[in-house]
């Protein structure tokens, strides 16, 4: 599986496809396939990009 999360950079907005109730999150870091995303209502979550393909948000 190709890592589509590799294009995500700090500051980009994303959604978690399996957790829509988390809303929009902002990428804090993307290091070695581990993404740290700050979701407004949930807080910071570390996501393994080999397991979850986050969806970029261009119009929040």
ABEGO torsion letter per residue (X at the ends): XBBAAAABBBGBBBBBAABAAAEBBBBABBBGGBBBBBBAAAEBBBBBAAABBBBBBABX
